[in-house]
Amino acid sequence: MEFIAITCPACWQSLEIESPTFSDQPIIMTTDCEVCCRPMVVTVEYVDPNDDPMVSVEPES
């Protein structure tokens, strides 16, 4: 199992989430920060299955 490091846009805490597979993409998920409990939207996309994914994290509106 692989993980992706993300940073909460509300409290700036570093977190890890499970990395989706190349075939699952694009992944857009809402998750709560483990520290401040604020929701955030995480988008994960792969350009190439051999490269690291592009990850963006935004606060949920």
MDTraj code that builds the backbone (N, CA, C; nanometers):
import mdtraj as md
import numpy as np

residues = "MET GLU PHE ILE ALA ILE THR CYS PRO ALA CYS TRP GLN SER LEU GLU ILE GLU SER PRO THR PHE SER ASP GLN PRO ILE ILE MET THR THR ASP CYS GLU VAL CYS CYS ARG PRO MET VAL VAL THR VAL GLU TYR VAL ASP PRO ASN ASP ASP PRO MET VAL SER VAL GLU PRO GLU SER".split()
xyz = np.array([
    [0.0847, -0.1171, 0.0000],
    [0.0000, 0.0000, 0.0000],
    [0.0896, 0.1240, 0.0000],
    [0.0591, 0.2168, -0.0892],
    [0.1367, 0.3399, -0.0980],
    [0.0553, 0.4571, -0.0442],
    [0.1265, 0.5592, 0.0015],
    [0.0617, 0.6761, 0.0580],
    [0.1129, 0.8026, -0.0092],
    [0.0304, 0.9067, -0.0051],
    [0.0636, 1.0385, -0.0591],
    [0.0623, 1.1373, 0.0569],
    [0.1642, 1.2203, 0.0650],
    [0.1695, 1.3248, 0.1669],
    [0.0913, 1.4462, 0.1172],
    [0.0032, 1.4977, 0.2017],
    [-0.0724, 1.6191, 0.1700],
    [-0.0606, 1.7145, 0.2884],
    [-0.0972, 1.8397, 0.2659],
    [-0.0967, 1.9404, 0.3718],
    [-0.2360, 1.9995, 0.3836],
    [-0.2881, 2.0028, 0.5050],
    [-0.4205, 2.0606, 0.5289],
    [-0.4149, 2.2101, 0.4983],
    [-0.5088, 2.2604, 0.4171],
    [-0.5086, 2.4032, 0.3841],
    [-0.5584, 2.4918, 0.4989],
    [-0.6133, 2.4325, 0.6039],
    [-0.6634, 2.5114, 0.7162],
    [-0.5594, 2.5260, 0.8280],
    [-0.4953, 2.4133, 0.8666],
    [-0.4017, 2.4192, 0.9800],
    [-0.2575, 2.3903, 0.9393],
    [-0.2331, 2.3581, 0.8129],
    [-0.1008, 2.3333, 0.7563],
    [-0.0324, 2.2077, 0.8112],
    [-0.1097, 2.1202, 0.8711],
    [-0.0537, 1.9944, 0.9214],
    [-0.0299, 1.8990, 0.8050],
    [0.0827, 1.8303, 0.8057],
    [0.1116, 1.7297, 0.7034],
    [0.0412, 1.5991, 0.7403],
    [-0.0213, 1.5386, 0.6410],
    [-0.0952, 1.4145, 0.6598],
    [-0.0601, 1.3186, 0.5477],
    [-0.0948, 1.1931, 0.5636],
    [-0.0785, 1.0960, 0.4563],
    [-0.2132, 1.0320, 0.4267],
    [-0.2411, 1.0160, 0.2977],
    [-0.3620, 0.9462, 0.2545],
    [-0.3197, 0.8302, 0.1658],
    [-0.4053, 0.7306, 0.1570],
    [-0.3757, 0.6168, 0.0712],
    [-0.3774, 0.6608, -0.0744],
    [-0.2792, 0.6187, -0.1490],
    [-0.2674, 0.6569, -0.2895],
    [-0.3609, 0.5716, -0.3759],
    [-0.4487, 0.6362, -0.4536],
    [-0.5311, 0.5589, -0.5460],
    [-0.4443, 0.5045, -0.6599],
    [-0.4924, 0.4053, -0.7284],
    [-0.4164, 0.3479, -0.8395],
    [-0.4399, 0.4289, -0.9664],
    [-0.3544, 0.4075, -1.0645],
    [-0.3651, 0.4764, -1.1928],
    [-0.5013, 0.4508, -1.2569],
    [-0.5533, 0.3291, -1.2459],
    [-0.6810, 0.2943, -1.3096],
    [-0.8013, 0.3559, -1.2390],
    [-0.7847, 0.4029, -1.1152],
    [-0.8949, 0.4639, -1.0399],
    [-0.9164, 0.6112, -1.0724],
    [-0.8278, 0.6715, -1.1462],
    [-0.8291, 0.8161, -1.1609],
    [-0.9311, 0.8676, -1.2605],
    [-0.9613, 0.9956, -1.2626],
    [-0.9181, 1.0933, -1.1630],
    [-0.9977, 1.0754, -1.0340],
    [-0.9349, 1.0966, -0.9241],
    [-0.9975, 1.0813, -0.7931],
    [-1.0193, 1.2198, -0.7337],
    [-1.1415, 1.2468, -0.6960],
    [-1.1752, 1.3692, -0.6229],
    [-1.2482, 1.3225, -0.4978],
    [-1.1885, 1.3487, -0.3825],
    [-1.2491, 1.3009, -0.2588],
    [-1.2489, 1.4101, -0.1535],
    [-1.3460, 1.4014, -0.0662],
    [-1.3542, 1.4918, 0.0468],
    [-1.3162, 1.4128, 0.1711],
    [-1.2261, 1.4704, 0.2482],
    [-1.1817, 1.4058, 0.3715],
    [-1.1629, 1.5121, 0.4786],
    [-1.1702, 1.4713, 0.6027],
    [-1.1477, 1.5640, 0.7140],
    [-1.0033, 1.5561, 0.7586],
    [-0.9479, 1.6698, 0.7960],
    [-0.8133, 1.6747, 0.8508],
    [-0.8122, 1.5974, 0.9828],
    [-0.7098, 1.5176, 1.0036],
    [-0.6985, 1.4385, 1.1260],
    [-0.6659, 1.5248, 1.2473],
    [-0.6207, 1.6473, 1.2248],
    [-0.5805, 1.7346, 1.3346],
    [-0.6899, 1.8364, 1.3676],
    [-0.7325, 1.9165, 1.2680],
    [-0.8295, 2.0236, 1.2956],
    [-0.9733, 1.9860, 1.2583],
    [-0.9912, 1.8710, 1.1949],
    [-1.1228, 1.8163, 1.1577],
    [-1.1968, 1.8971, 1.0512],
    [-1.1307, 1.9918, 0.9865],
    [-1.1964, 2.0677, 0.8797],
    [-1.1940, 1.9864, 0.7511],
    [-1.3015, 1.9942, 0.6731],
    [-1.3055, 1.9171, 0.5481],
    [-1.2194, 1.9802, 0.4391],
    [-1.1632, 1.8946, 0.3558],
    [-1.0834, 1.9403, 0.2426],
    [-1.1117, 1.8504, 0.1235],
    [-1.0945, 1.9071, 0.0050],
    [-1.1150, 1.8335, -0.1188],
    [-0.9773, 1.8003, -0.1756],
    [-0.9530, 1.6718, -0.1984],
    [-0.8252, 1.6243, -0.2498],
    [-0.8483, 1.5691, -0.3902],
    [-0.7708, 1.6184, -0.4863],
    [-0.7775, 1.5702, -0.6249],
    [-0.6450, 1.5047, -0.6582],
    [-0.6525, 1.3811, -0.7095],
    [-0.5321, 1.3051, -0.7449],
    [-0.5447, 1.2611, -0.8903],
    [-0.4445, 1.2952, -0.9716],
    [-0.4419, 1.2549, -1.1128],
    [-0.3029, 1.2087, -1.1512],
    [-0.2984, 1.1046, -1.2326],
    [-0.1721, 1.0537, -1.2855],
    [-0.1621, 1.0904, -1.4329],
    [-0.0468, 1.1417, -1.4751],
    [-0.0217, 1.1672, -1.6165],
    [0.0292, 1.0383, -1.6797],
    [0.1152, 0.9705, -1.6057],
    [0.1764, 0.8461, -1.6519],
    [0.1775, 0.7497, -1.5334],
    [0.1472, 0.6217, -1.5548],
    [0.1423, 0.5286, -1.4415],
    [0.2765, 0.5117, -1.3704],
    [0.3863, 0.5474, -1.4345],
    [0.5183, 0.5334, -1.3728],
    [0.5638, 0.6588, -1.2992],
    [0.4887, 0.7674, -1.3116],
    [0.5238, 0.8930, -1.2463],
    [0.4441, 0.9106, -1.1173],
    [0.4897, 1.0033, -1.0343],
    [0.4146, 1.0391, -0.9151],
    [0.2880, 1.1136, -0.9574],
    [0.1810, 1.1027, -0.8802],
    [0.0569, 1.1708, -0.9170],
    [0.0637, 1.3208, -0.8916],
    [-0.0224, 1.3949, -0.9619],
    [-0.0411, 1.5371, -0.9342],
    [-0.1513, 1.5447, -0.8288],
    [-0.1253, 1.6162, -0.7213],
    [-0.2190, 1.6224, -0.6098],
    [-0.2489, 1.7685, -0.5786],
    [-0.3773, 1.7993, -0.5637],
    [-0.4146, 1.9329, -0.5177],
    [-0.5088, 1.9181, -0.3985],
    [-0.4955, 2.0097, -0.3026],
    [-0.5767, 2.0067, -0.1823],
    [-0.6331, 2.1453, -0.1611],
    [-0.7652, 2.1530, -0.1443],
    [-0.8325, 2.2804, -0.1237],
    [-0.9309, 2.2670, -0.0075],
    [-0.9580, 2.3757, 0.0632],
    [-1.0618, 2.3673, 0.1655],
    [-1.1977, 2.3451, 0.0997],
    [-1.2824, 2.2706, 0.1654],
    [-1.4166, 2.2504, 0.1109],
    [-1.4955, 2.3774, 0.1309],
    [-1.5692, 2.4196, 0.0301],
    [-1.6464, 2.5444, 0.0396],
    [-1.7686, 2.5283, 0.1240],
])
top = md.Topology()
chain = top.add_chain()
for i, resn in enumerate(residues, 1):
    res = top.add_residue(resn, chain, resSeq=i)
    for name in ("N", "CA", "C"):
        top.add_atom(name, md.element.get_by_symbol(name[0]), res)
traj = md.Trajectory(xyz[None], top)
